[in-house]
Amino acid sequence: WVPEPIMRGAASIFQSCLLPIFACVYTALHLNIPRREATASEIAFNKISWMGCTFFSPEIVLYYAFAQWRKAKKLMADLRLL
């Protein structure tokens, strides 16, 4: 770590990379509509936990999104047969 006053330090470089990644992850998540009984803290905790999961292992979130897409596609095909 290089101290800040002498030159641009590692902390400022890390912070300047972390904030845009945090903003991108926050805006990229489109969670399901919460239950009617869910409190604001439960909704926030759910969003924060998915953000952490996305930040550390985005392939898991990609898998869940793909699985939901496949399930919705199958449901639409079943509904068309009615």
N, CA, C and O atoms as CSV, one atom per row, in Angstrom:
chain,resi,resn,atom,element,x,y,z
A,1,TRP,N,N,0.839,-1.185,0.000
A,1,TRP,CA,C,0.000,0.000,0.000
A,1,TRP,C,C,0.874,1.235,0.000
A,1,TRP,O,O,1.838,1.331,0.760
A,2,VAL,N,N,0.535,2.164,-0.844
A,2,VAL,CA,C,1.256,3.434,-0.925
A,2,VAL,C,C,0.405,4.485,-0.228
A,2,VAL,O,O,-0.797,4.567,-0.481
A,3,PRO,N,N,1.006,5.289,0.644
A,3,PRO,CA,C,0.217,6.320,1.321
A,3,PRO,C,C,-0.374,7.318,0.323
A,3,PRO,O,O,0.215,7.583,-0.724
A,4,GLU,N,N,-1.530,7.860,0.654
A,4,GLU,CA,C,-2.248,8.766,-0.231
A,4,GLU,C,C,-1.534,10.086,-0.520
A,4,GLU,O,O,-1.514,10.491,-1.682
A,5,PRO,N,N,-0.952,10.781,0.449
A,5,PRO,CA,C,-0.407,12.107,0.149
A,5,PRO,C,C,0.728,12.108,-0.878
A,5,PRO,O,O,0.873,13.089,-1.607
A,6,ILE,N,N,1.535,11.054,-0.963
A,6,ILE,CA,C,2.687,11.034,-1.856
A,6,ILE,C,C,2.237,10.831,-3.307
A,6,ILE,O,O,2.632,11.591,-4.191
A,7,MET,N,N,1.436,9.839,-3.542
A,7,MET,CA,C,0.932,9.539,-4.880
A,7,MET,C,C,-0.399,8.821,-4.743
A,7,MET,O,O,-0.861,8.551,-3.634
A,8,ARG,N,N,-0.993,8.524,-5.848
A,8,ARG,CA,C,-2.270,7.810,-5.786
A,8,ARG,C,C,-2.043,6.439,-5.165
A,8,ARG,O,O,-1.278,5.628,-5.687
A,9,GLY,N,N,-2.706,6.194,-4.065
A,9,GLY,CA,C,-2.474,4.967,-3.323
A,9,GLY,C,C,-3.370,3.830,-3.752
A,9,GLY,O,O,-4.302,4.004,-4.538
A,10,ALA,N,N,-3.068,2.669,-3.220
A,10,ALA,CA,C,-3.828,1.471,-3.561
A,10,ALA,C,C,-5.272,1.575,-3.090
A,10,ALA,O,O,-6.178,1.053,-3.739
A,11,ALA,N,N,-5.488,2.241,-1.971
A,11,ALA,CA,C,-6.851,2.372,-1.451
A,11,ALA,C,C,-7.727,3.174,-2.401
A,11,ALA,O,O,-8.876,2.801,-2.638
A,12,SER,N,N,-7.213,4.256,-2.943
A,12,SER,CA,C,-8.029,5.063,-3.858
A,12,SER,C,C,-8.257,4.335,-5.184
A,12,SER,O,O,-9.320,4.472,-5.789
A,13,ILE,N,N,-7.274,3.569,-5.638
A,13,ILE,CA,C,-7.458,2.781,-6.863
A,13,ILE,C,C,-8.519,1.711,-6.634
A,13,ILE,O,O,-9.398,1.509,-7.472
A,14,PHE,N,N,-8.435,1.031,-5.501
A,14,PHE,CA,C,-9.412,-0.001,-5.164
A,14,PHE,C,C,-10.807,0.602,-5.036
A,14,PHE,O,O,-11.780,0.035,-5.533
A,15,GLN,N,N,-10.903,1.745,-4.373
A,15,GLN,CA,C,-12.195,2.402,-4.188
A,15,GLN,C,C,-12.771,2.873,-5.525
A,15,GLN,O,O,-13.974,2.753,-5.758
A,16,SER,N,N,-11.933,3.399,-6.389
A,16,SER,CA,C,-12.439,3.880,-7.675
A,16,SER,C,C,-12.905,2.736,-8.567
A,16,SER,O,O,-13.720,2.954,-9.464
A,17,CYS,N,N,-12.412,1.533,-8.344
A,17,CYS,CA,C,-12.898,0.369,-9.097
A,17,CYS,C,C,-14.128,-0.249,-8.436
A,17,CYS,O,O,-15.019,-0.749,-9.123
A,18,LEU,N,N,-14.175,-0.216,-7.125
A,18,LEU,CA,C,-15.245,-0.877,-6.395
A,18,LEU,C,C,-16.582,-0.156,-6.533
A,18,LEU,O,O,-17.618,-0.808,-6.661
A,19,LEU,N,N,-16.579,1.155,-6.509
A,19,LEU,CA,C,-17.832,1.904,-6.584
A,19,LEU,C,C,-18.569,1.708,-7.910
A,19,LEU,O,O,-19.782,1.497,-7.882
A,20,PRO,N,N,-17.906,1.766,-9.071
A,20,PRO,CA,C,-18.645,1.491,-10.316
A,20,PRO,C,C,-19.149,0.050,-10.414
A,20,PRO,O,O,-20.232,-0.192,-10.945
A,21,ILE,N,N,-18.375,-0.897,-9.909
A,21,ILE,CA,C,-18.827,-2.291,-9.927
A,21,ILE,C,C,-20.066,-2.447,-9.053
A,21,ILE,O,O,-21.020,-3.121,-9.440
A,22,PHE,N,N,-20.054,-1.824,-7.873
A,22,PHE,CA,C,-21.210,-1.858,-6.974
A,22,PHE,C,C,-22.440,-1.267,-7.662
A,22,PHE,O,O,-23.529,-1.834,-7.581
A,23,ALA,N,N,-22.268,-0.134,-8.336
A,23,ALA,CA,C,-23.390,0.515,-9.024
A,23,ALA,C,C,-23.912,-0.355,-10.166
A,23,ALA,O,O,-25.123,-0.446,-10.369
A,24,CYS,N,N,-23.020,-0.988,-10.904
A,24,CYS,CA,C,-23.442,-1.854,-12.012
A,24,CYS,C,C,-24.198,-3.075,-11.504
A,24,CYS,O,O,-25.222,-3.454,-12.072
A,25,VAL,N,N,-23.702,-3.687,-10.447
A,25,VAL,CA,C,-24.369,-4.864,-9.893
A,25,VAL,C,C,-25.741,-4.478,-9.352
A,25,VAL,O,O,-26.710,-5.215,-9.539
A,26,TYR,N,N,-25.833,-3.329,-8.681
A,26,TYR,CA,C,-27.105,-2.887,-8.104
A,26,TYR,C,C,-28.155,-2.662,-9.188
A,26,TYR,O,O,-29.311,-3.053,-9.024
A,27,THR,N,N,-27.760,-2.038,-10.288
A,27,THR,CA,C,-28.735,-1.742,-11.337
A,27,THR,C,C,-29.008,-2.942,-12.238
A,27,THR,O,O,-30.052,-2.987,-12.890
A,28,ALA,N,N,-28.111,-3.903,-12.292
A,28,ALA,CA,C,-28.305,-5.060,-13.168
A,28,ALA,C,C,-29.270,-6.084,-12.582
A,28,ALA,O,O,-29.876,-6.858,-13.323
A,29,LEU,N,N,-29.418,-6.095,-11.269
A,29,LEU,CA,C,-30.302,-7.077,-10.642
A,29,LEU,C,C,-31.763,-6.667,-10.797
A,29,LEU,O,O,-32.147,-5.548,-10.457
A,30,HIS,N,N,-32.558,-7.575,-11.309
A,30,HIS,CA,C,-34.004,-7.370,-11.416
A,30,HIS,C,C,-34.660,-8.547,-10.704
A,30,HIS,O,O,-34.934,-9.585,-11.306
A,31,LEU,N,N,-34.903,-8.363,-9.422
A,31,LEU,CA,C,-35.428,-9.447,-8.603
A,31,LEU,C,C,-36.925,-9.617,-8.824
A,31,LEU,O,O,-37.599,-8.748,-9.379
A,32,ASN,N,N,-37.423,-10.764,-8.373
A,32,ASN,CA,C,-38.857,-11.027,-8.454
A,32,ASN,C,C,-39.621,-10.024,-7.595
A,32,ASN,O,O,-39.056,-9.416,-6.685
A,33,ILE,N,N,-40.896,-9.857,-7.886
A,33,ILE,CA,C,-41.739,-8.974,-7.085
A,33,ILE,C,C,-41.862,-9.580,-5.692
A,33,ILE,O,O,-42.192,-10.759,-5.567
A,34,PRO,N,N,-41.603,-8.798,-4.639
A,34,PRO,CA,C,-41.650,-9.359,-3.284
A,34,PRO,C,C,-43.083,-9.690,-2.853
A,34,PRO,O,O,-44.054,-9.167,-3.401
A,35,ARG,N,N,-43.181,-10.569,-1.860
A,35,ARG,CA,C,-44.489,-10.910,-1.308
A,35,ARG,C,C,-45.145,-9.667,-0.720
A,35,ARG,O,O,-44.474,-8.696,-0.370
A,36,ARG,N,N,-46.431,-9.717,-0.623
A,36,ARG,CA,C,-47.172,-8.581,-0.079
A,36,ARG,C,C,-46.827,-8.351,1.392
A,36,ARG,O,O,-46.833,-7.213,1.862
A,37,GLU,N,N,-46.525,-9.430,2.117
A,37,GLU,CA,C,-46.240,-9.334,3.552
A,37,GLU,C,C,-44.797,-8.943,3.842
A,37,GLU,O,O,-44.457,-8.709,5.001
A,38,ALA,N,N,-43.951,-8.865,2.846
A,38,ALA,CA,C,-42.521,-8.596,3.058
A,38,ALA,C,C,-42.317,-7.169,3.563
A,38,ALA,O,O,-42.916,-6.218,3.060
A,39,THR,N,N,-41.457,-7.049,4.569
A,39,THR,CA,C,-41.135,-5.726,5.099
A,39,THR,C,C,-40.028,-5.101,4.258
A,39,THR,O,O,-39.385,-5.769,3.448
A,40,ALA,N,N,-39.825,-3.815,4.470
A,40,ALA,CA,C,-38.781,-3.110,3.722
A,40,ALA,C,C,-37.404,-3.669,4.050
A,40,ALA,O,O,-36.541,-3.744,3.175
A,41,SER,N,N,-37.190,-4.063,5.303
A,41,SER,CA,C,-35.884,-4.614,5.673
A,41,SER,C,C,-35.663,-5.983,5.030
A,41,SER,O,O,-34.537,-6.306,4.651
A,42,GLU,N,N,-36.712,-6.787,4.900
A,42,GLU,CA,C,-36.576,-8.079,4.219
A,42,GLU,C,C,-36.254,-7.890,2.743
A,42,GLU,O,O,-35.429,-8.611,2.182
A,43,ILE,N,N,-36.904,-6.926,2.123
A,43,ILE,CA,C,-36.646,-6.643,0.710
A,43,ILE,C,C,-35.215,-6.157,0.523
A,43,ILE,O,O,-34.525,-6.583,-0.404
A,44,ALA,N,N,-34.767,-5.255,1.413
A,44,ALA,CA,C,-33.397,-4.739,1.324
A,44,ALA,C,C,-32.380,-5.850,1.565
A,44,ALA,O,O,-31.373,-5.933,0.861
A,45,PHE,N,N,-32.639,-6.706,2.561
A,45,PHE,CA,C,-31.719,-7.812,2.837
A,45,PHE,C,C,-31.635,-8.758,1.645
A,45,PHE,O,O,-30.553,-9.232,1.301
A,46,ASN,N,N,-32.774,-9.031,1.015
A,46,ASN,CA,C,-32.795,-9.895,-0.161
A,46,ASN,C,C,-31.958,-9.293,-1.287
A,46,ASN,O,O,-31.167,-9.995,-1.918
A,47,LYS,N,N,-32.130,-8.004,-1.537
A,47,LYS,CA,C,-31.375,-7.333,-2.604
A,47,LYS,C,C,-29.877,-7.339,-2.281
A,47,LYS,O,O,-29.056,-7.616,-3.155
A,48,ILE,N,N,-29.523,-7.037,-1.037
A,48,ILE,CA,C,-28.109,-6.996,-0.647
A,48,ILE,C,C,-27.483,-8.385,-0.738
A,48,ILE,O,O,-26.338,-8.522,-1.168
A,49,SER,N,N,-28.225,-9.415,-0.336
A,49,SER,CA,C,-27.655,-10.768,-0.414
A,49,SER,C,C,-27.447,-11.196,-1.864
A,49,SER,O,O,-26.442,-11.832,-2.181
A,50,TRP,N,N,-28.387,-10.855,-2.750
A,50,TRP,CA,C,-28.190,-11.166,-4.165
A,50,TRP,C,C,-27.055,-10.345,-4.761
A,50,TRP,O,O,-26.345,-10.818,-5.648
A,51,MET,N,N,-26.880,-9.121,-4.278
A,51,MET,CA,C,-25.754,-8.305,-4.753
A,51,MET,C,C,-24.431,-8.952,-4.366
A,51,MET,O,O,-23.506,-9.014,-5.176
A,52,GLY,N,N,-24.339,-9.435,-3.128
A,52,GLY,CA,C,-23.120,-10.113,-2.695
A,52,GLY,C,C,-22.851,-11.361,-3.504
A,52,GLY,O,O,-21.714,-11.636,-3.889
A,53,CYS,N,N,-23.908,-12.115,-3.759
A,53,CYS,CA,C,-23.757,-13.321,-4.580
A,53,CYS,C,C,-23.299,-12.959,-5.988
A,53,CYS,O,O,-22.434,-13.627,-6.553
A,54,THR,N,N,-23.876,-11.908,-6.551
A,54,THR,CA,C,-23.501,-11.474,-7.901
A,54,THR,C,C,-22.080,-10.956,-7.936
A,54,THR,O,O,-21.352,-11.190,-8.901
A,55,PHE,N,N,-21.681,-10.256,-6.892
A,55,PHE,CA,C,-20.340,-9.682,-6.852
A,55,PHE,C,C,-19.273,-10.772,-6.805
A,55,PHE,O,O,-18.248,-10.669,-7.478
A,56,PHE,N,N,-19.513,-11.820,-6.008
A,56,PHE,CA,C,-18.489,-12.844,-5.821
A,56,PHE,C,C,-18.606,-14.022,-6.790
A,56,PHE,O,O,-17.601,-14.657,-7.108
A,57,SER,N,N,-19.807,-14.318,-7.258
A,57,SER,CA,C,-19.954,-15.426,-8.215
A,57,SER,C,C,-21.119,-15.136,-9.163
A,57,SER,O,O,-22.225,-15.641,-8.970
A,58,PRO,N,N,-20.867,-14.328,-10.177
A,58,PRO,CA,C,-21.946,-13.948,-11.097
A,58,PRO,C,C,-22.521,-15.115,-11.894
A,58,PRO,O,O,-23.651,-15.032,-12.376
A,59,GLU,N,N,-21.771,-16.189,-12.040
A,59,GLU,CA,C,-22.292,-17.321,-12.807
A,59,GLU,C,C,-23.472,-17.984,-12.104
A,59,GLU,O,O,-24.327,-18.568,-12.769
A,60,ILE,N,N,-23.539,-17.908,-10.776
A,60,ILE,CA,C,-24.689,-18.465,-10.055
A,60,ILE,C,C,-25.943,-17.668,-10.391
A,60,ILE,O,O,-27.003,-18.245,-10.632
A,61,VAL,N,N,-25.823,-16.353,-10.408
A,61,VAL,CA,C,-26.964,-15.502,-10.742
A,61,VAL,C,C,-27.367,-15.724,-12.200
A,61,VAL,O,O,-28.555,-15.738,-12.522
A,62,LEU,N,N,-26.400,-15.893,-13.062
A,62,LEU,CA,C,-26.694,-16.182,-14.468
A,62,LEU,C,C,-27.451,-17.504,-14.596
A,62,LEU,O,O,-28.387,-17.608,-15.389
A,63,TYR,N,N,-27.053,-18.506,-13.826
A,63,TYR,CA,C,-27.750,-19.788,-13.847
A,63,TYR,C,C,-29.202,-19.626,-13.404
A,63,TYR,O,O,-30.109,-20.147,-14.053
A,64,TYR,N,N,-29.428,-18.906,-12.298
A,64,TYR,CA,C,-30.800,-18.703,-11.818
A,64,TYR,C,C,-31.640,-17.948,-12.846
A,64,TYR,O,O,-32.804,-18.287,-13.061
A,65,ALA,N,N,-31.071,-16.944,-13.473
A,65,ALA,CA,C,-31.805,-16.188,-14.493
A,65,ALA,C,C,-32.150,-17.088,-15.678
A,65,ALA,O,O,-33.266,-17.032,-16.195
A,66,PHE,N,N,-31.205,-17.909,-16.106
A,66,PHE,CA,C,-31.459,-18.815,-17.226
A,66,PHE,C,C,-32.519,-19.847,-16.863
A,66,PHE,O,O,-33.383,-20.166,-17.681
A,67,ALA,N,N,-32.458,-20.374,-15.633
A,67,ALA,CA,C,-33.448,-21.363,-15.198
A,67,ALA,C,C,-34.845,-20.749,-15.151
A,67,ALA,O,O,-35.818,-21.392,-15.546
A,68,GLN,N,N,-34.951,-19.513,-14.674
A,68,GLN,CA,C,-36.259,-18.851,-14.647
A,68,GLN,C,C,-36.761,-18.581,-16.064
A,68,GLN,O,O,-37.953,-18.716,-16.338
A,69,TRP,N,N,-35.864,-18.204,-16.950
A,69,TRP,CA,C,-36.253,-17.950,-18.342
A,69,TRP,C,C,-36.786,-19.228,-18.989
A,69,TRP,O,O,-37.812,-19.205,-19.668
A,70,ARG,N,N,-36.077,-20.353,-18.773
A,70,ARG,CA,C,-36.523,-21.630,-19.333
A,70,ARG,C,C,-37.879,-22.039,-18.780
A,70,ARG,O,O,-38.742,-22.524,-19.512
A,71,LYS,N,N,-38.058,-21.837,-17.471
A,71,LYS,CA,C,-39.330,-22.186,-16.842
A,71,LYS,C,C,-40.462,-21.320,-17.396
A,71,LYS,O,O,-41.557,-21.823,-17.645
A,72,ALA,N,N,-40.209,-20.032,-17.590
A,72,ALA,CA,C,-41.224,-19.134,-18.150
A,72,ALA,C,C,-41.545,-19.507,-19.594
A,72,ALA,O,O,-42.700,-19.435,-20.013
A,73,LYS,N,N,-40.534,-19.901,-20.348
A,73,LYS,CA,C,-40.752,-20.303,-21.740
A,73,LYS,C,C,-41.614,-21.558,-21.808
A,73,LYS,O,O,-42.511,-21.654,-22.646
A,74,LYS,N,N,-41.345,-22.524,-20.925
A,74,LYS,CA,C,-42.143,-23.753,-20.880
A,74,LYS,C,C,-43.567,-23.441,-20.446
A,74,LYS,O,O,-44.515,-24.003,-20.996
A,75,LEU,N,N,-43.732,-22.563,-19.479
A,75,LEU,CA,C,-45.065,-22.192,-19.018
A,75,LEU,C,C,-45.865,-21.526,-20.136
A,75,LEU,O,O,-47.056,-21.796,-20.291
A,76,MET,N,N,-45.225,-20.668,-20.907
A,76,MET,CA,C,-45.907,-20.019,-22.034
A,76,MET,C,C,-46.327,-21.048,-23.085
A,76,MET,O,O,-47.415,-20.947,-23.654
A,77,ALA,N,N,-45.479,-22.023,-23.340
A,77,ALA,CA,C,-45.833,-23.077,-24.299
A,77,ALA,C,C,-47.018,-23.890,-23.787
A,77,ALA,O,O,-47.913,-24.241,-24.556
A,78,ASP,N,N,-47.025,-24.190,-22.487
A,78,ASP,CA,C,-48.148,-24.929,-21.904
A,78,ASP,C,C,-49.438,-24.111,-21.961
A,78,ASP,O,O,-50.507,-24.664,-22.215
A,79,LEU,N,N,-49.351,-22.825,-21.731
A,79,LEU,CA,C,-50.539,-21.971,-21.764
A,79,LEU,C,C,-51.092,-21.836,-23.179
A,79,LEU,O,O,-52.304,-21.718,-23.361
A,80,ARG,N,N,-50.231,-21.851,-24.162
A,80,ARG,CA,C,-50.699,-21.764,-25.550
A,80,ARG,C,C,-51.480,-23.012,-25.958
A,80,ARG,O,O,-52.345,-22.949,-26.832
A,81,LEU,N,N,-51.175,-24.139,-25.328
A,81,LEU,CA,C,-51.882,-25.382,-25.647
A,81,LEU,C,C,-53.291,-25.419,-25.065
A,81,LEU,O,O,-54.108,-26.234,-25.492
A,82,LEU,N,N,-53.585,-24.567,-24.115
A,82,LEU,CA,C,-54.922,-24.571,-23.489
A,82,LEU,C,C,-55.980,-24.109,-24.411
A,82,LEU,O,O,-57.150,-24.057,-24.032
